[in-house]
Amino acid sequence: MTVLDRMYFATYLRNFLIVLSCLLGLYMVVDLFMNLNDFTKDKNGVMDVLAHVGGYYSVQIALIFDRLGELVTLAAAVFTVAWMQRNNELLPQLSAGVPTRRVIRPVILGAVVTTLLVPLNSELYIPAVADQLTVPRDDPDRKKPTQVRGAYDPNTKDHIVGDSTSREAPGPNDPTDRPVLTVYRFEYTSAPERTGEPVHLSAARAVYVPADTPNRKRTGGWELYTTVPEEPKGRLPENVDHVGPGRYFVRTTELDFDAVTRRHSWYLYAPTDALWGSLNKGTTAKQSGVAVLFHTRLTRPLVGLILVVLGLGVVLKDQNRHVFISAGLCLLMAAVFYACLQGAKYLGDQDLLPAPLAAWLPLLVFGPLAFALFDAIHT
């Protein structure tokens, strides 16, 4: 890279950070004032509120960046090139015989780097903090009961439902230092072909014991208390142990606490390999939504680059055009692009389009247009 290349590359990265900081700050300020009552509820003093606000948005930044990453990349690239035009930095290089596409090469390289940050964020960081991303603003410690969504295991055909859940602090003698995960009004139903007839257990509460819990005889399942029937009336499935009167232990592999309580939109925070596994197992009811998201994850880097090429093509097609007019046309183009992107996603979620076509349709529509505009850049 030449000295000018390094300068333009550094300028692009600086503009990227400026645009990202502005959009993140704007989002957080608007969201904070719209939900200020939730942040101040049951808090003792200003410092407690500030700690809650800081902890909440320090995690939400990843989700905001996931939604705005491509738009920030487009804005930074367009702003960098527009600033080059504003300062007449293109004309001397064009006079020296340097093509425009060669001049903006470091900007495109910077766009490639920042575009790759979006899938890295969605694949590595968001899954790691997915549990914190779903924490309500007014209940950071998750003391309120949450609704049980229920879950079904397609392998064993077992089904679990419940009424509400709680996450209680561990007892003073608990060496694991883990929260006690409890489901109230727990209902377990086994597949009829396993024992000749379905086995139904109804417990007042059930505590989930993770598989890696130390010093426990039975792990990787649910401890049922105050269960009906108190004594088994027939043969139990091989994964169910009768511990005592009204007490059972149900071993599960897929039906853990997260599977029973997670929201229907859980897959939005999952990595791509988890989406692939869910599609193969059929463990979610929204198969179309998961399939569309899976294919969208594969095409997302290309979508970001196509958007940048479209924006640069619009700005550089007529270098005599006023900067504000070019910016307005670029904004209009981005709005049409995102409308097509969301429209294809909606059609895929509703099973009106196959999931691969819903993910690839924006690329098929705007890809040739992007290359045509880029090829038409005046050199």
VEXMAR-164556 format. One record per residue (C-alpha): residue in three letters; x, y, z. Coordinates in steps of 0.25 Angstrom, whole numbers, padded with zeros to 4 digits, always signed. Layout:
BEGIN
ALAXYZ ...
***
This chain:
BEGIN
MET+0000+0000+0000 THR+0005+0014-0003 VAL+0005+0026+0006 LEU-0008+0031+0000 ASP-0014+0017+0002 ARG-0011+0016+0016 MET-0016+0030+0018 TYR-0030+0027+0012 PHE-0031+0014+0019 ALA-0028+0021+0033 THR-0038+0032+0029 TYR-0049+0021+0026 LEU-0047+0014+0039 ARG-0048+0027+0046 ASN-0061+0031+0039 PHE-0066+0017+0042 LEU-0063+0019+0057 ILE-0070+0033+0057 VAL-0082+0028+0050 LEU-0083+0016+0059 SER-0082+0024+0071 CYS-0092+0034+0067 LEU-0102+0024+0063 LEU-0100+0016+0076 GLY-0101+0028+0085 LEU-0114+0033+0078 TYR-0120+0019+0079 MET-0116+0018+0094 VAL-0121+0032+0098 VAL-0134+0030+0091 ASP-0136+0016+0097 LEU-0132+0021+0111 PHE-0142+0033+0111 MET-0153+0024+0106 ASN-0151+0014+0116 LEU-0146+0022+0128 ASN-0156+0017+0138 ASP-0152+0003+0135 PHE-0137+0006+0139 THR-0141+0014+0151 LYS-0151+0004+0157 ASP-0147-0002+0170 LYS-0133+0005+0170 ASN-0126+0011+0182 GLY-0120+0024+0177 VAL-0113+0030+0165 MET-0101+0021+0165 ASP-0110+0008+0165 VAL-0118+0013+0153 LEU-0105+0017+0146 ALA-0099+0003+0148 HIS-0111-0003+0143 VAL-0112+0006+0131 GLY-0097+0003+0128 GLY-0098-0012+0130 TYR-0110-0013+0121 TYR-0105-0005+0109 SER-0091-0011+0110 VAL-0097-0024+0105 GLN-0108-0017+0096 ILE-0097-0011+0088 ALA-0094-0024+0081 LEU-0109-0025+0077 ILE-0109-0011+0072 PHE-0097-0013+0064 ASP-0103-0026+0058 ARG-0114-0018+0052 LEU-0107-0006+0048 GLY-0093-0011+0043 GLU-0096-0011+0028 LEU-0102+0003+0029 VAL-0090+0008+0037 THR-0080+0002+0027 LEU-0088+0009+0015 ALA-0088+0022+0022 ALA-0074+0022+0025 ALA-0070+0018+0011 VAL-0079+0029+0005 PHE-0074+0039+0014 THR-0059+0036+0012 VAL-0061+0037-0003 ALA-0070+0049-0002 TRP-0059+0056+0006 MET-0049+0052-0004 GLN-0057+0059-0015 ARG-0060+0071-0006 ASN-0045+0074-0004 ASN-0042+0071-0019 GLU-0033+0059-0016 LEU-0038+0051-0028 LEU-0035+0061-0039 PRO-0020+0061-0037 GLN-0019+0046-0037 LEU-0028+0045-0049 SER-0019+0055-0056 ALA-0007+0046-0053 GLY-0014+0034-0060 VAL-0019+0027-0047 PRO-0033+0021-0049 THR-0044+0025-0039 ARG-0045+0010-0036 ARG-0031+0009-0032 VAL-0032+0022-0023 ILE-0044+0016-0015 ARG-0037+0002-0014 PRO-0033+0005+0001 VAL-0047+0009+0004 ILE-0053-0004-0002 LEU-0042-0011+0006 GLY-0047-0004+0019 ALA-0061-0007+0016 VAL-0058-0022+0014 VAL-0051-0022+0028 THR-0062-0015+0035 THR-0073-0024+0028 LEU-0066-0036+0033 LEU-0068-0031+0047 VAL-0083-0033+0046 PRO-0083-0048+0044 LEU-0072-0049+0055 ASN-0081-0042+0064 SER-0093-0050+0062 GLU-0085-0064+0062 LEU-0076-0061+0074 TYR-0080-0050+0083 ILE-0095-0050+0082 PRO-0097-0065+0086 ALA-0088-0063+0097 VAL-0096-0052+0103 ALA-0110-0057+0098 ASP-0115-0060+0112 GLN-0112-0045+0116 LEU-0118-0039+0103 THR-0132-0045+0108 VAL-0131-0039+0122 PRO-0143-0029+0124 ARG-0140-0015+0127 ASP-0148-0015+0140 ASP-0143-0028+0145 PRO-0128-0029+0143 ASP-0127-0040+0154 ARG-0139-0048+0148 LYS-0146-0049+0161 LYS-0160-0049+0154 PRO-0166-0062+0149 THR-0165-0064+0134 GLN-0174-0072+0125 VAL-0171-0086+0121 ARG-0172-0088+0106 GLY-0171-0103+0107 ALA-0162-0112+0098 TYR-0163-0125+0090 ASP-0152-0135+0087 PRO-0153-0140+0073 ASN-0143-0152+0077 THR-0150-0157+0089 LYS-0164-0151+0086 ASP-0165-0146+0100 HIS-0172-0133+0103 ILE-0171-0123+0115 VAL-0179-0112+0119 GLY-0181-0103+0131 ASP-0187-0091+0137 SER-0176-0081+0142 THR-0161-0082+0145 SER-0152-0075+0155 ARG-0137-0074+0157 GLU-0133-0074+0172 ALA-0120-0071+0178 PRO-0112-0084+0182 GLY-0113-0088+0197 PRO-0101-0085+0207 ASN-0097-0100+0206 ASP-0097-0101+0191 PRO-0083-0103+0186 THR-0087-0101+0171 ASP-0091-0086+0173 ARG-0101-0087+0162 PRO-0116-0082+0162 VAL-0127-0092+0165 LEU-0135-0093+0152 THR-0149-0097+0156 VAL-0162-0099+0148 TYR-0175-0099+0155 ARG-0187-0108+0151 PHE-0178-0117+0143 GLU-0184-0126+0133 TYR-0176-0138+0126 THR-0182-0147+0116 SER-0174-0158+0110 ALA-0176-0165+0096 PRO-0187-0176+0096 GLU-0178-0186+0088 ARG-0167-0186+0099 THR-0176-0193+0110 GLY-0188-0197+0102 GLU-0196-0185+0107 PRO-0192-0170+0110 VAL-0187-0167+0124 HIS-0191-0154+0130 LEU-0185-0148+0142 SER-0191-0135+0148 ALA-0182-0128+0159 ALA-0184-0116+0167 ARG-0170-0112+0164 ALA-0158-0118+0157 VAL-0143-0113+0158 TYR-0133-0115+0147 VAL-0120-0121+0150 PRO-0109-0119+0139 ALA-0101-0131+0134 ASP-0088-0125+0140 THR-0093-0123+0154 PRO-0083-0128+0164 ASN-0087-0137+0176 ARG-0100-0141+0171 LYS-0105-0155+0168 ARG-0114-0152+0157 THR-0111-0141+0147 GLY-0115-0136+0133 GLY-0130-0136+0136 TRP-0141-0131+0145 GLU-0144-0134+0160 LEU-0159-0135+0161 TYR-0166-0131+0175 THR-0180-0134+0180 THR-0183-0142+0167 VAL-0196-0148+0163 PRO-0196-0160+0163 GLU-0188-0162+0176 GLU-0185-0177+0172 PRO-0183-0182+0158 LYS-0195-0189+0152 GLY-0188-0197+0142 ARG-0175-0198+0135 LEU-0167-0185+0134 PRO-0158-0180+0122 GLU-0143-0183+0123 ASN-0140-0169+0126 VAL-0150-0167+0138 ASP-0146-0172+0152 HIS-0156-0173+0163 VAL-0148-0167+0175 GLY-0158-0167+0186 PRO-0173-0164+0189 GLY-0177-0153+0180 ARG-0162-0151+0175 TYR-0157-0155+0161 PHE-0144-0151+0153 VAL-0146-0150+0138 ARG-0133-0150+0130 THR-0133-0142+0117 THR-0123-0138+0106 GLU-0131-0127+0098 LEU-0141-0123+0108 ASP-0132-0115+0118 PHE-0136-0102+0125 ASP-0133-0093+0113 ALA-0141-0101+0103 VAL-0153-0101+0112 THR-0153-0086+0115 ARG-0146-0079+0103 ARG-0154-0070+0095 HIS-0159-0073+0081 SER-0149-0063+0076 TRP-0137-0071+0082 TYR-0131-0074+0069 LEU-0128-0059+0066 TYR-0116-0060+0076 ALA-0111-0074+0072 PRO-0099-0077+0064 THR-0100-0082+0050 ASP-0096-0097+0054 ALA-0107-0097+0065 LEU-0117-0092+0054 TRP-0113-0104+0045 GLY-0114-0114+0056 SER-0128-0109+0060 LEU-0132-0110+0045 ASN-0127-0124+0045 LYS-0134-0128+0058 GLY-0147-0121+0055 THR-0146-0116+0070 THR-0153-0102+0067 ALA-0167-0099+0062 LYS-0163-0087+0054 GLN-0155-0096+0043 SER-0157-0086+0032 GLY-0151-0074+0041 VAL-0139-0082+0045 ALA-0137-0087+0031 VAL-0137-0072+0025 LEU-0128-0067+0036 PHE-0118-0079+0033 HIS-0117-0075+0019 THR-0117-0060+0022 ARG-0105-0062+0031 LEU-0098-0069+0019 THR-0101-0057+0009 ARG-0099-0046+0019 PRO-0085-0042+0016 LEU-0088-0042+0001 VAL-0100-0033+0004 GLY-0092-0023+0012 LEU-0081-0022+0001 ILE-0092-0021-0010 LEU-0098-0009-0002 VAL-0085-0002-0001 VAL-0082-0004-0016 LEU-0096+0002-0019 GLY-0094+0014-0011 LEU-0080+0017-0017 GLY-0085+0015-0031 VAL-0096+0025-0028 VAL-0087+0035-0022 LEU-0076+0034-0033 LYS-0085+0032-0045 ASP-0085+0047-0047 GLN-0074+0054-0040 ASN-0079+0068-0043 ARG-0092+0065-0036 HIS-0094+0073-0022 VAL-0090+0065-0010 PHE-0103+0066-0003 ILE-0110+0061-0016 SER-0101+0049-0017 ALA-0104+0046-0002 GLY-0119+0047-0004 LEU-0118+0038-0015 CYS-0110+0028-0007 LEU-0120+0029+0004 LEU-0131+0026-0005 MET-0124+0014-0011 ALA-0121+0008+0003 ALA-0136+0010+0007 VAL-0140+0002-0006 PHE-0129-0008-0003 TYR-0134-0011+0011 ALA-0148-0011+0007 CYS-0145-0022-0003 LEU-0137-0029+0008 GLN-0148-0029+0018 GLY-0159-0032+0008 ALA-0151-0045+0004 LYS-0149-0049+0018 TYR-0164-0047+0021 LEU-0168-0055+0009 GLY-0158-0066+0014 ASP-0163-0066+0028 GLN-0178-0068+0023 ASP-0174-0079+0014 LEU-0177-0071+0002 LEU-0163-0073-0003 PRO-0153-0084-0001 ALA-0143-0080+0009 PRO-0131-0080+0000 LEU-0138-0071-0010 ALA-0142-0062+0001 ALA-0128-0060+0005 TRP-0122-0059-0009 LEU-0133-0051-0016 PRO-0127-0037-0012 LEU-0113-0041-0017 LEU-0119-0046-0030 VAL-0127-0033-0032 PHE-0116-0023-0027 GLY-0104-0030-0030 PRO-0104-0028-0045 LEU-0108-0013-0043 ALA-0096-0011-0033 PHE-0086-0016-0043 ALA-0092-0008-0054 LEU-0091+0005-0046 PHE-0077+0001-0042 ASP-0073-0001-0056 ALA-0079+0012-0060 ILE-0071+0020-0050 HIS-0064+0031-0058 THR-0049+0029-0059 
***
